[in-house]
Amino acid sequence: MLSSKQTDSCLVVNLRDKASTTEDAYQCNSSPHITGPNARAIFIIERADPNDGYVDNVVHYGQKICFTTNSYLSPKKFYVKSIQDGPMFHSKPSRFQQVIASTKKTYET
């Protein structure tokens, strides 16, 4: 679970709220009501580049990683992605930078 001590909330994927992008993506929100692990709030740390020079499957200092959703949330794999705010893309409640879960793996993930 990814949590913030400042806001006392956890990052969750909301599959009921489609993101306003051209790709298959959904909004990520923070929720203060998560009391334990659930499918919306569990993420998997994955290597961003399989050819990064490490032979094992352990995350090393300085290695590029990405966060993916777990298979209990959806059969599709979603990558947590941050989009720079602008006139077309921004977070609904705060109007700042938007965080979404997207099926496309890009440099933003």
Secondary structure, DSSP 8 states (H G I E B T S, - for coil): --EETTTTEEEEEEEEEE-SSSSSEEEEEEETT--S--TTT-EEEEES-TTSS--SSS--TT--EEEEE-TTT-SS--EEEEE---SS---TTTSS-EEEEESS--TT-
